Amino acid sequence: MGSVGETRGPPPFEPPIAVLKSQSAAIQKAIDQYEGAKTKDDKARAVSALSQASTLLSTVSTSPGDTVQRFAFQPVANGAVRVAVGMGLFNQLPIGKCATTEELASKCNSDPEFVQRIAPAVASLGFLQEVSEERYAHTDVSMILCDDTAQASLGQMLDNVGVTMMNLNNYYRKHGYKSPKDVNNTPAVFARGLKDIGYFEWLTQNPELYTVFNKAMAFHSLTGVEGIATSYPWEKLQPGGPDSITVIDVGGGKGHAVSEIIRHHPNIAGHAALQDLENVLADGTLVSPENVKVVPYHFLDEEQPIKGAAAYMFRHCLCDWPDESCIKILKNHIRAMRGYDSRVLFSDLVLSDEGAPASKTLRDINMMQCSGKERSEKQWHAMLDEAGFRVTNIFNRDDPMNSVVEAVLKE
Ligand SMILES: C[S@@+](CC[C@H](N)C(=O)[O-])C[C@H]1O[C@@H](n2cnc3c(N)ncnc32)[C@H](O)[C@@H]1O
């Protein structure tokens, strides 16, 4: 017990100089690499190293108490940004000019007092620039958030996944702290007080949520779907089977990935297919019918109807499912394949066995919402082996969005 009047509390925060110096040297090194980078890939690598080193410097130079406090305030920050998008603050801000609180209030059907609470909050997070008192301009981030699909991506994460994540611990407290495997009782449906319904079935029953989900997936077109088109040697594939198909984007949503592949490899046009659930394809896609055949397909319940394609591609699909379901999906493809001339491609991430960055680890937690998971290389091998396939190559292994695991049928 301390005596009356004694000051209690944590010791003063003094980050070690040696660690600060080494992180600051890592930042300088990444800047030098960026300055000297000759190719687009070298530049991207240098920027990623810079971002990692500056995050580490920020971590070691923030006191543990402040780190916890900052983290605890994350839902509040999310709420402020969500409101800014919802009220149209970013869309109403003119591009290349600034606007006053009063002007924004009038354009957003709000009042200046309210704008003057939301705008400084989102500016303090880097989502707007506070030019002077009560005057705001765009930043690169707010410019992105004017895009419909970017707004959907935020909506999907905050309005949909957010509700699930706030209830994730309640789910595990009830079901046991174990990887979820029950596809009909996922953390997402549990968070809505429902049971015995699959994640995508639940989305189908809530078309407004599924629309936001599909748009959010299309946001990848803005932020990196190019990687799938450039990281895999598409030119080595020859169309085949009765439909003369080179690649099928299975579970491809609105088709932004297959469109990107065709943009980079025009010879694939006319030899590509897009498959997804009927309701997803029914209200239109991003592909042109001359280039891409659109075929509704339920990959868990039906055998693959398009025979002999060179590649059956699953982009960000198998991560939605536990191993048992993935094995079922893959077995539904075996009879359609033209033996070893066909391959299956998985554009998901490959978790590192150790030292995985948050960009990967959090994606794995995100997948818990639908009882899915991200997989490490060992887990990819094991799951594919059980389904009757063997991994032949992994392209772009470190990319959090666009690794490509290639597999063929086992002998
Ligand atoms: C995470 S999204 C990925 C979409 C797209 N491949 C991409 O990269 O953005 C998963 C996709 O799987 C589709 N899907 C879910 N269950 C399916 C099923 N049983 N059969 C076919 N597609 C399904 C969803 O509609 C959704 O488009």
Ligand as a Chemical Component Dictionary entry (heavy atoms), coordinates in Angstrom:
data_LIG
# 
_chem_comp.id                   LIG 
_chem_comp.type                 NON-POLYMER 
_chem_comp.pdbx_formal_charge   0 
_chem_comp.three_letter_code    LIG 
# 
loop_
_chem_comp_atom.comp_id 
_chem_comp_atom.atom_id 
_chem_comp_atom.alt_atom_id 
_chem_comp_atom.type_symbol 
_chem_comp_atom.charge 
_chem_comp_atom.model_Cartn_x 
_chem_comp_atom.model_Cartn_y 
_chem_comp_atom.model_Cartn_z 
_chem_comp_atom.pdbx_ordinal 
LIG C1  C1  C 0  -15.654 -13.258 -51.098 1  
LIG S1  S1  S 1  -16.591 -13.277 -52.536 2  
LIG C2  C2  C 0  -15.357 -13.234 -53.788 3  
LIG C3  C3  C 0  -15.890 -12.710 -55.087 4  
LIG C4  C4  C 0  -14.846 -12.596 -56.195 5  
LIG N1  N1  N 0  -14.278 -13.883 -56.560 6  
LIG C5  C5  C 0  -13.729 -11.637 -55.812 7  
LIG O1  O1  O 0  -12.569 -11.993 -55.916 8  
LIG O2  O2  O -1 -14.030 -10.509 -55.405 9  
LIG C6  C6  C 0  -17.176 -14.943 -52.609 10 
LIG C7  C7  C 0  -18.092 -15.207 -53.781 11 
LIG O3  O3  O 0  -18.546 -16.571 -53.694 12 
LIG C8  C8  C 0  -19.895 -16.593 -54.139 13 
LIG N2  N2  N 0  -20.540 -17.809 -53.627 14 
LIG C9  C9  C 0  -20.888 -18.079 -52.350 15 
LIG N3  N3  N 0  -21.448 -19.287 -52.264 16 
LIG C10 C10 C 0  -21.461 -19.802 -53.519 17 
LIG C11 C11 C 0  -21.908 -21.042 -54.081 18 
LIG N4  N4  N 0  -22.460 -21.980 -53.306 19 
LIG N5  N5  N 0  -21.737 -21.234 -55.407 20 
LIG C12 C12 C 0  -21.171 -20.262 -56.186 21 
LIG N6  N6  N 0  -20.724 -19.086 -55.707 22 
LIG C13 C13 C 0  -20.875 -18.860 -54.401 23 
LIG C14 C14 C 0  -20.466 -15.315 -53.554 24 
LIG O4  O4  O 0  -21.674 -14.929 -54.171 25 
LIG C15 C15 C 0  -19.328 -14.344 -53.795 26 
LIG O5  O5  O 0  -19.436 -13.726 -55.056 27 
# 
loop_
_chem_comp_bond.comp_id 
_chem_comp_bond.atom_id_1 
_chem_comp_bond.atom_id_2 
_chem_comp_bond.value_order 
_chem_comp_bond.pdbx_ordinal 
LIG C1  S1  SING 1  
LIG S1  C2  SING 2  
LIG S1  C6  SING 3  
LIG C2  C3  SING 4  
LIG C3  C4  SING 5  
LIG C4  N1  SING 6  
LIG C4  C5  SING 7  
LIG C5  O1  DOUB 8  
LIG C5  O2  SING 9  
LIG C6  C7  SING 10 
LIG C7  O3  SING 11 
LIG C7  C15 SING 12 
LIG O3  C8  SING 13 
LIG C8  N2  SING 14 
LIG C8  C14 SING 15 
LIG N2  C9  SING 16 
LIG N2  C13 SING 17 
LIG C9  N3  DOUB 18 
LIG N3  C10 SING 19 
LIG C10 C11 SING 20 
LIG C10 C13 DOUB 21 
LIG C11 N4  SING 22 
LIG C11 N5  DOUB 23 
LIG N5  C12 SING 24 
LIG C12 N6  DOUB 25 
LIG N6  C13 SING 26 
LIG C14 O4  SING 27 
LIG C14 C15 SING 28 
LIG C15 O5  SING 29 
# 
